[in-house]
Amino acid sequence: MTQRRRTIPRQSESDEPSQPPSAGLFDKPDYDLPAIPRHIGSIDDDTLMETFVQFTEWLNYVSVEMAQAEVEEEKTEAALEFFKAKGMALNWDMDGKKDKKVTVARARMLASPEYQKLQSDYLTAYARRKMTAAICAGCERSAAIMSRELSRRIGAAGGERRASRWTP
């Protein structure tokens, strides 16, 4: 018996930035987010299962988007905090050469165009994370509803299936 060996490709050591680890992990589904049928108990099993699969695919995709949004928010927050610290250090000097009061140095730093841009970038990243979290939570709730209906149907049919196995 011959064993197959699997080769794992090595990462290139070029200076070019590589794709993020999530690229291609769960691609965006090629259909819109489905709606839950208003009368879920009246749809047939195939449609129910297909809709459940669609919600699961969307949940996979949105979960990756959520992770990316969280990382981006953290990066922009770190850049903002770094700029604040650097701005305070550069604008405040107790030797009398620069501003003697912390409040003046802080106000000067907060009024700078660089700070305003970083603050705007942070708020954009925060908003994206919040919106992605809302979509993710909606997908989770919808998938849970579909799962409960599937479980209800399996439970209702379970007794019949068990009985039919023992009859010749």
N, CA, C and O of each residue as an XYZ file, in Angstrom:
672
protein
N       0.840     -1.172      0.000
C       0.000      0.000      0.000
C       0.888      1.240      0.000
O       1.770      1.377      0.848
N       0.659      2.126     -0.936
C       1.455      3.332     -1.070
C       0.778      4.473     -0.325
O      -0.422      4.705     -0.478
N       1.545      5.167      0.466
C       0.995      6.316      1.176
C       1.144      7.564      0.335
O       2.191      7.813     -0.263
N       0.092      8.334      0.302
C       0.167      9.613     -0.409
C       0.688     10.662      0.552
O       0.286     10.709      1.714
N       1.559     11.479      0.075
C       2.093     12.560      0.893
C       1.523     13.878      0.414
O       1.377     14.123     -0.784
N       1.218     14.684      1.346
C       0.665     15.988      1.036
C       1.743     17.037      1.215
O       2.415     17.073      2.245
N       1.910     17.882      0.226
C       2.911     18.937      0.297
C       2.225     20.239      0.661
O       1.241     20.636      0.038
N       2.754     20.890      1.669
C       2.218     22.181      2.096
C       3.107     23.263      1.508
O       4.297     23.316      1.820
N       2.549     24.140      0.651
C       3.379     25.177      0.038
C       3.866     26.175      1.089
O       3.138     26.526      2.017
N       5.086     26.613      0.926
C       5.665     27.604      1.840
C       5.234     29.005      1.430
O       4.966     29.284      0.262
N       5.178     29.873      2.429
C       4.872     31.279      2.180
C       6.042     31.909      1.448
O       7.199     31.612      1.745
N       5.746     32.773      0.498
C       6.833     33.473     -0.186
C       7.402     34.532      0.746
O       6.695     35.088      1.586
N       8.661     34.793      0.584
C       9.313     35.767      1.444
C       9.476     37.103      0.737
O      10.364     37.882      1.083
N       8.635     37.373     -0.241
C       8.733     38.638     -0.973
C       8.184     39.775     -0.119
O       7.516     39.549      0.890
N       8.475     40.984     -0.537
C       8.015     42.163      0.190
C       6.561     42.498     -0.113
O       5.981     43.371      0.533
N       5.974     41.826     -1.075
C       4.597     42.114     -1.432
C       3.668     41.647     -0.318
O       3.845     40.554      0.220
N       2.666     42.479      0.036
C       1.740     42.040      1.076
C       0.893     40.876      0.568
O       0.401     40.902     -0.560
N       0.730     39.877      1.392
C      -0.064     38.718      1.006
C      -1.535     38.981      1.321
O      -1.875     39.950      2.000
N      -2.388     38.114      0.821
C      -3.811     38.214      1.105
C      -4.022     37.977      2.597
O      -3.264     37.226      3.212
N      -5.043     38.606      3.190
C      -5.328     38.310      4.589
C      -5.718     36.843      4.736
O      -6.195     36.235      3.778
N      -5.521     36.265      5.922
C      -5.803     34.843      6.088
C      -7.249     34.485      5.780
O      -7.538     33.331      5.465
N      -8.158     35.440      5.864
C      -9.565     35.142      5.639
C      -9.952     35.163      4.163
O     -11.052     34.732      3.816
N      -9.082     35.649      3.293
C      -9.427     35.740      1.875
C      -9.703     34.350      1.329
O      -8.840     33.474      1.383
N     -10.886     34.151      0.810
C     -11.266     32.868      0.255
C     -11.746     31.866      1.288
O     -12.162     30.766      0.926
N     -11.697     32.222      2.570
C     -12.130     31.303      3.615
C     -13.614     30.999      3.470
O     -14.008     29.844      3.310
N     -14.417     32.023      3.526
C     -15.851     31.908      3.266
C     -16.211     33.083      2.379
O     -16.425     34.194      2.865
N     -16.278     32.841      1.083
C     -16.598     33.910      0.150
C     -18.065     34.307      0.289
O     -18.896     33.541      0.777
N     -18.355     35.529     -0.157
C     -19.726     36.023     -0.096
C     -20.604     35.152     -0.990
O     -20.260     34.907     -2.147
N     -21.730     34.686     -0.463
C     -22.630     33.891     -1.299
C     -23.087     34.686     -2.519
O     -23.200     35.910     -2.467
N     -23.344     33.988     -3.603
C     -23.734     34.658     -4.845
C     -25.237     34.909     -4.921
O     -25.787     35.087     -6.008
N     -25.889     34.922     -3.785
C     -27.326     35.222     -3.706
C     -27.549     36.133     -2.508
O     -26.717     36.208     -1.604
N     -28.684     36.822     -2.517
C     -29.004     37.726     -1.422
C     -29.346     36.944     -0.159
O     -29.698     35.765     -0.205
N     -29.233     37.629      0.949
C     -29.603     37.030      2.230
C     -31.084     36.661      2.163
O     -31.917     37.522      1.883
N     -31.426     35.394      2.416
C     -32.830     34.991      2.286
C     -33.694     35.566      3.407
O     -33.189     35.999      4.442
N     -34.981     35.558      3.180
C     -35.935     35.983      4.200
C     -36.553     34.735      4.819
O     -36.740     33.725      4.140
N     -36.867     34.808      6.103
C     -37.538     33.684      6.754
C     -38.994     33.691      6.294
O     -39.659     34.725      6.355
N     -39.489     32.550      5.837
C     -40.904     32.498      5.454
C     -41.790     32.839      6.650
O     -41.535     32.389      7.767
N     -42.807     33.615      6.415
C     -43.697     34.060      7.492
C     -44.368     32.875      8.185
O     -44.512     32.877      9.408
N     -44.771     31.885      7.433
C     -45.402     30.687      7.985
C     -44.454     29.510      7.750
O     -44.640     28.701      6.841
N     -43.446     29.450      8.592
C     -42.361     28.490      8.395
C     -42.848     27.047      8.439
O     -42.265     26.178      7.792
N     -43.900     26.787      9.187
C     -44.419     25.430      9.286
C     -45.099     24.941      8.024
O     -45.331     23.742      7.868
N     -45.424     25.860      7.115
C     -46.162     25.463      5.917
C     -45.262     25.180      4.707
O     -45.752     24.728      3.673
N     -43.958     25.441      4.823
C     -43.088     25.186      3.664
C     -42.620     23.734      3.689
O     -42.564     23.107      4.747
N     -42.289     23.213      2.520
C     -41.880     21.813      2.436
C     -40.459     21.642      2.980
O     -39.720     22.613      3.142
N     -40.095     20.392      3.256
C     -38.804     20.073      3.874
C     -37.617     20.517      3.026
O     -36.633     21.033      3.555
N     -37.706     20.321      1.721
C     -36.589     20.694      0.843
C     -36.337     22.198      0.878
O     -35.190     22.636      0.962
N     -37.403     22.985      0.814
C     -37.258     24.446      0.859
C     -36.716     24.886      2.212
O     -35.874     25.781      2.285
N     -37.193     24.261      3.279
C     -36.712     24.587      4.620
C     -35.221     24.313      4.742
O     -34.471     25.142      5.257
N     -34.798     23.162      4.273
C     -33.382     22.799      4.363
C     -32.531     23.704      3.485
O     -31.444     24.113      3.894
N     -32.999     24.021      2.298
C     -32.252     24.910      1.403
C     -32.090     26.294      2.028
O     -31.015     26.889      1.956
N     -33.145     26.800      2.634
C     -33.070     28.119      3.283
C     -32.134     28.072      4.489
O     -31.393     29.025      4.729
N     -32.157     26.985      5.244
C     -31.251     26.818      6.380
C     -29.796     26.825      5.914
O     -28.946     27.460      6.539
N     -29.510     26.128      4.830
C     -28.158     26.093      4.268
C     -27.738     27.496      3.821
O     -26.593     27.895      4.031
N     -28.648     28.237      3.213
C     -28.328     29.597      2.779
C     -27.993     30.484      3.972
O     -27.034     31.254      3.915
N     -28.772     30.388      5.055
C     -28.464     31.174      6.251
C     -27.117     30.766      6.835
O     -26.365     31.616      7.311
N     -26.813     29.488      6.804
C     -25.530     29.024      7.329
C     -24.372     29.565      6.496
O     -23.354     29.980      7.050
N     -24.517     29.564      5.173
C     -23.469     30.120      4.313
C     -23.292     31.611      4.570
O     -22.165     32.103      4.625
N     -24.393     32.326      4.727
C     -24.300     33.756      5.019
C     -23.667     33.987      6.390
O     -22.873     34.912      6.561
N     -24.016     33.155      7.357
C     -23.437     33.295      8.688
C     -21.933     33.057      8.653
O     -21.182     33.772      9.317
N     -21.485     32.070      7.893
C     -20.050     31.838      7.735
C     -19.371     33.075      7.159
O     -18.339     33.514      7.667
N     -19.944     33.630      6.109
C     -19.366     34.805      5.460
C     -19.354     36.010      6.406
O     -18.335     36.688      6.536
N     -20.470     36.272      7.055
C     -20.573     37.450      7.926
C     -19.678     37.309      9.152
O     -19.187     38.312      9.669
N     -19.459     36.094      9.623
C     -18.559     35.898     10.764
C     -17.129     36.301     10.416
O     -16.432     36.895     11.239
N     -16.693     35.982      9.209
C     -15.362     36.397      8.762
C     -15.322     37.919      8.610
O     -14.347     38.560      9.001
N     -16.383     38.493      8.045
C     -16.464     39.952      7.922
C     -16.406     40.613      9.299
O     -15.780     41.659      9.467
N     -17.058     39.998     10.275
C     -17.063     40.526     11.642
C     -15.650     40.515     12.219
O     -15.223     41.487     12.842
N     -14.939     39.433     12.015
C     -13.558     39.349     12.509
C     -12.689     40.424     11.858
O     -11.888     41.073     12.530
N     -12.851     40.608     10.549
C     -12.073     41.641      9.852
C     -12.440     43.031     10.365
O     -11.563     43.881     10.521
N     -13.717     43.269     10.626
C     -14.150     44.575     11.137
C     -13.576     44.829     12.529
O     -13.173     45.950     12.839
N     -13.539     43.801     13.363
C     -12.968     43.953     14.701
C     -11.482     44.273     14.631
O     -10.995     45.135     15.362
N     -10.761     43.585     13.754
C      -9.323     43.838     13.600
C      -9.099     45.261     13.100
O      -8.227     45.966     13.608
N      -9.872     45.682     12.118
C      -9.721     47.032     11.572
C     -10.022     48.088     12.631
O      -9.337     49.108     12.706
N     -11.041     47.846     13.444
C     -11.359     48.793     14.513
C     -10.207     48.890     15.506
O      -9.844     49.986     15.931
N      -9.633     47.752     15.875
C      -8.503     47.756     16.805
C      -7.307     48.499     16.220
O      -6.639     49.258     16.923
N      -7.037     48.281     14.931
C      -5.904     48.959     14.288
C      -6.102     50.471     14.267
O      -5.174     51.223     14.564
N      -7.306     50.919     13.918
C      -7.538     52.366     13.862
C      -7.528     52.975     15.258
O      -7.080     54.107     15.437
N      -8.018     52.234     16.246
C      -7.976     52.742     17.619
C      -6.535     52.851     18.107
O      -6.176     53.818     18.779
N      -5.711     51.862     17.772
C      -4.299     51.906     18.174
C      -3.591     53.085     17.515
O      -2.789     53.762     18.158
N      -3.880     53.339     16.231
C      -3.264     54.475     15.537
C      -3.690     55.789     16.176
O      -2.883     56.708     16.320
N      -4.958     55.877     16.556
C      -5.467     57.087     17.209
C      -4.791     57.307     18.563
O      -4.377     58.423     18.878
N      -4.679     56.259     19.350
C      -4.039     56.370     20.665
C      -2.557     56.712     20.535
O      -2.027     57.489     21.329
N      -1.893     56.139     19.546
C      -0.488     56.454     19.321
C      -0.328     57.932     18.959
O       0.574     58.606     19.457
N      -1.212     58.429     18.087
C      -1.124     59.829     17.701
C      -1.362     60.738     18.902
O      -0.689     61.758     19.050
N      -2.313     60.375     19.761
C      -2.574     61.176     20.967
C      -1.327     61.242     21.843
O      -0.918     62.319     22.277
N      -0.735     60.094     22.096
C       0.457     60.054     22.951
C       1.603     60.838     22.330
O       2.282     61.604     23.013
N       1.813     60.645     21.045
C       2.892     61.348     20.345
C       2.625     62.854     20.333
O       3.535     63.655     20.544
N       1.367     63.228     20.084
C       1.007     64.648     20.055
C       1.228     65.317     21.397
O       1.721     66.443     21.466
N       0.867     64.630     22.451
C       1.071     65.192     23.784
C       2.562     65.319     24.092
O       3.002     66.321     24.655
N       3.321     64.315     23.727
C       4.759     64.338     24.013
C       5.465     65.442     23.227
O       6.379     66.085     23.743
N       5.046     65.662     21.989
C       5.720     66.660     21.158
C       5.263     68.088     21.437
O       6.027     69.030     21.223
N       4.027     68.264     21.913
C       3.498     69.615     22.125
C       3.638     70.128     23.547
O       3.431     71.316     23.794
N       3.976     69.281     24.463
C       4.054     69.705     25.851
C       5.479     69.584     26.343
O       6.076     68.508     26.300
N       6.017     70.692     26.809
C       7.387     70.710     27.286
C       7.423     71.563     28.545
O       6.989     72.715     28.529
N       7.925     71.017     29.609
C       7.926     71.736     30.881
C       9.100     72.706     31.004
O       9.176     73.450     31.982
N      10.008     72.715     30.042
C      11.155     73.614     30.109
C      10.822     75.009     29.601
O      11.695     75.876     29.572
N       9.593     75.238     29.207
C       9.196     76.558     28.759
C       9.336     76.787     27.274
O       8.958     77.857     26.797
N       9.849     75.859     26.531
C      10.025     76.040     25.102
C       8.705     75.882     24.351
O       8.488     76.522     23.322
N       7.833     75.031     24.870
C       6.546     74.797     24.214
C       5.447     75.110     25.208
O       5.678     75.844     26.169
N       4.246     74.566     24.997
C       3.126     74.832     25.896
C       3.426     74.331     27.297
O       3.928     73.222     27.483
N       3.107     75.173     28.290
C       3.364     74.805     29.667
C       2.191     74.050     30.276
O       2.356     73.350     31.275
N       1.019     74.186     29.687
C      -0.159     73.545     30.251
C      -0.566     72.338     29.403
O      -0.556     72.380     28.173
N      -0.914     71.296     30.088
C      -1.345     70.074     29.419
C      -2.589     70.330     28.589
O      -2.709     69.814     27.478
N      -3.518     71.121     29.116
C      -4.780     71.365     28.393
C      -4.539     72.066     27.057
O      -5.242     71.794     26.084
N      -3.556     72.962     26.998
C      -3.256     73.649     25.742
C      -2.624     72.665     24.752
O      -2.977     72.660     23.573
N      -1.709     71.850     25.220
C      -1.080     70.851     24.351
C      -2.116     69.861     23.840
O      -2.097     69.473     22.672
N      -3.018     69.458     24.726
C      -4.072     68.512     24.335
C      -5.013     69.144     23.318
O      -5.369     68.503     22.330
N      -5.414     70.369     23.540
C      -6.314     71.051     22.608
C      -5.660     71.210     21.240
O      -6.310     71.021     20.212
N      -4.391     71.553     21.226
C      -3.672     71.697     19.957
C      -3.624     70.358     19.212
O      -3.820     70.305     17.998
N      -3.362     69.287     19.952
C      -3.298     67.962     19.337
C      -4.674     67.548     18.804
O      -4.764     67.026     17.693
N      -5.741     67.768     19.568
C      -7.091     67.374     19.147
C      -7.598     68.193     17.958
O      -8.445     67.725     17.198
N      -7.089     69.395     17.798
C      -7.526     70.257     16.703
C      -6.773     69.996     15.407
O      -7.136     70.538     14.363
N      -5.748     69.191     15.458
C      -4.932     68.963     14.261
C      -5.711     68.162     13.209
O      -6.527     67.307     13.556
N      -5.457     68.441     11.923
C      -6.129     67.691     10.850
C      -5.789     66.190     10.881
O      -6.630     65.359     10.536
N      -4.580     65.850     11.288
C      -4.201     64.437     11.365
C      -5.057     63.697     12.380
O      -5.510     62.579     12.134
N      -5.275     64.345     13.541
C      -6.111     63.724     14.567
C      -7.546     63.576     14.065
O      -8.179     62.541     14.275
N      -8.046     64.599     13.410
C      -9.419     64.558     12.897
C      -9.596     63.402     11.909
O     -10.622     62.721     11.927
N      -8.594     63.178     11.045
C      -8.676     62.075     10.084
C      -8.637     60.734     10.802
O      -9.427     59.842     10.493
N      -7.722     60.584     11.758
C      -7.641     59.334     12.505
C      -8.922     59.067     13.290
O      -9.374     57.925     13.381
N      -9.501     60.114     13.853
C     -10.766     59.976     14.595
C     -11.889     59.541     13.654
O     -12.707     58.692     14.006
N     -11.924     60.125     12.462
C     -12.927     59.756     11.461
C     -12.754     58.302     11.013
O     -13.735     57.571     10.872
N     -11.505     57.887     10.790
C     -11.221     56.502     10.407
C     -11.669     55.535     11.498
O     -12.231     54.478     11.213
N     -11.414     55.910     12.750
C     -11.819     55.057     13.864
C     -13.341     54.936     13.931
O     -13.871     53.837     14.100
N     -14.035     56.052     13.799
C     -15.504     56.012     13.864
C     -16.098     55.211     12.702
O     -17.111     54.532     12.870
N     -15.479     55.289     11.540
C     -15.921     54.492     10.398
C     -15.736     53.004     10.685
O     -16.632     52.206     10.412
N     -14.589     52.629     11.228
C     -14.319     51.228     11.565
C     -15.271     50.744     12.658
O     -15.740     49.607     12.617
N     -15.554     51.602     13.630
C     -16.486     51.261     14.706
C     -17.886     51.020     14.137
O     -18.546     50.042     14.489
N     -18.327     51.908     13.264
C     -19.657     51.770     12.657
C     -19.744     50.497     11.821
O     -20.762     49.805     11.851
N     -18.684     50.183     11.074
C     -18.680     48.965     10.255
C     -18.784     47.729     11.143
O     -19.511     46.789     10.824
N     -18.055     47.734     12.254
C     -18.124     46.591     13.160
C     -19.516     46.445     13.757
O     -20.034     45.333     13.851
N     -20.124     47.547     14.158
C     -21.460     47.492     14.751
C     -22.493     46.995     13.740
O     -23.352     46.183     14.082
N     -22.413     47.476     12.500
C     -23.362     47.041     11.473
C     -23.145     45.567     11.125
O     -24.109     44.826     10.930
N     -21.903     45.150     11.049
C     -21.603     43.749     10.756
C     -22.086     42.859     11.892
O     -22.583     41.759     11.650
N     -21.944     43.327     13.134
C     -22.424     42.564     14.287
C     -23.938     42.402     14.232
O     -24.465     41.345     14.578
N     -24.638     43.448     13.796
C     -26.099     43.364     13.690
C     -26.512     42.347     12.624
O     -27.436     41.562     12.836
N     -25.830     42.362     11.488
C     -26.135     41.393     10.423
C     -25.818     39.978     10.898
O     -26.588     39.051     10.650
N     -24.692     39.814     11.576
C     -24.279     38.506     12.081
C     -25.311     37.976     13.087
O     -25.697     36.809     13.021
N     -25.748     38.814     13.998
C     -26.743     38.404     14.992
C     -28.062     38.027     14.313
O     -28.714     37.062     14.711
N     -28.450     38.787     13.293
C     -29.673     38.466     12.558
C     -29.573     37.118     11.868
O     -30.526     36.338     11.880
N     -28.426     36.840     11.267
C     -28.218     35.539     10.616
C     -28.265     34.410     11.644
O     -28.836     33.351     11.382
N     -27.664     34.638     12.813
C     -27.680     33.614     13.861
C     -29.103     33.335     14.328
O     -29.486     32.177     14.496
N     -29.888     34.392     14.540
C     -31.277     34.207     14.973
C     -32.090     33.476     13.911
O     -32.869     32.576     14.228
N     -31.908     33.860     12.660
C     -32.652     33.220     11.569
C     -32.272     31.751     11.426
O     -33.140     30.897     11.248
N     -30.973     31.456     11.505
C     -30.527     30.060     11.415
C     -31.067     29.254     12.595
O     -31.406     28.080     12.441
N     -31.149     29.874     13.766
C     -31.673     29.174     14.939
C     -33.161     28.851     14.758
O     -33.613     27.774     15.148
N     -33.911     29.771     14.175
C     -35.338     29.518     13.914
C     -35.491     28.347     12.950
O     -36.315     27.457     13.163
N     -34.689     28.358     11.890
C     -34.759     27.273     10.909
C     -34.362     25.948     11.563
O     -34.994     24.922     11.313
N     -33.332     25.964     12.389
C     -32.875     24.757     13.058
C     -33.953     24.207     13.986
O     -34.172     22.997     14.042
N     -34.626     25.096     14.713
C     -35.703     24.644     15.597
C     -36.827     23.986     14.809
O     -37.367     22.963     15.229
N     -37.180     24.571     13.670
C     -38.239     23.983     12.841
C     -37.800     22.629     12.296
O     -38.594     21.689     12.257
N     -36.542     22.526     11.874
C     -36.046     21.224     11.413
C     -36.084     20.193     12.539
O     -36.491     19.052     12.322
N     -35.666     20.589     13.732
C     -35.698     19.675     14.883
C     -37.126     19.267     15.222
O     -37.376     18.106     15.548
N     -38.051     20.196     15.150
C     -39.460     19.892     15.425
C     -39.968     18.846     14.438
O     -40.646     17.894     14.825
N     -39.638     19.029     13.170
C     -40.098     18.087     12.151
C     -39.456     16.715     12.328
O     -40.120     15.691     12.166
N     -38.180     16.691     12.655
C     -37.500     15.412     12.868
C     -38.083     14.707     14.088
O     -38.290     13.493     14.076
N     -38.346     15.478     15.140
C     -38.932     14.895     16.350
C     -40.321     14.340     16.099
O     -40.679     13.292     16.635
N     -41.105     15.036     15.287
C     -42.453     14.575     14.986
C     -42.419     13.314     14.140
O     -43.264     12.433     14.302
N     -41.449     13.222     13.239
C     -41.359     12.056     12.362
C     -40.543     10.943     12.987
O     -40.527      9.827     12.468
N     -39.866     11.221     14.089
C     -38.976     10.237     14.693
C     -39.668      8.973     15.134
O     -39.152      7.880     14.902
N     -40.824      9.087     15.767
C     -41.556      7.915     16.239
C     -41.997      7.028     15.092
O     -41.920      5.804     15.189
N     -42.451      7.623     14.022
C     -42.875      6.868     12.846
C     -41.694      6.121     12.235
O     -41.824      4.962     11.841
N     -40.560      6.776     12.157
C     -39.381      6.134     11.583
C     -38.929      4.945     12.420
O     -38.602      3.887     11.881
N     -38.913      5.120     13.744
C     -38.494      4.033     14.633
C     -39.450      2.848     14.528
O     -39.020      1.695     14.515
N     -40.737      3.136     14.453
C     -41.729      2.048     14.371
C     -41.601      1.297     13.064
O     -41.766      0.078     13.036
N     -41.306      2.005     11.972
C     -41.240      1.339     10.678
C     -40.010      0.440     10.555
O     -40.008     -0.472      9.728
N     -38.978      0.667     11.344
C     -37.786     -0.172     11.288
C     -38.051     -1.565     11.841
O     -37.399     -2.525     11.431
N     -38.989     -1.686     12.758
C     -39.220     -2.969     13.428
C     -40.346     -3.777     12.798
O     -40.618     -4.896     13.233
N     -40.996     -3.235     11.796
C     -42.056     -3.989     11.130
C     -41.528     -4.592      9.838
O     -40.846     -3.913      9.070
N     -41.831     -5.842      9.596
C     -41.316     -6.490      8.387
C     -41.986     -6.008      7.127
O     -41.653     -6.468      6.035
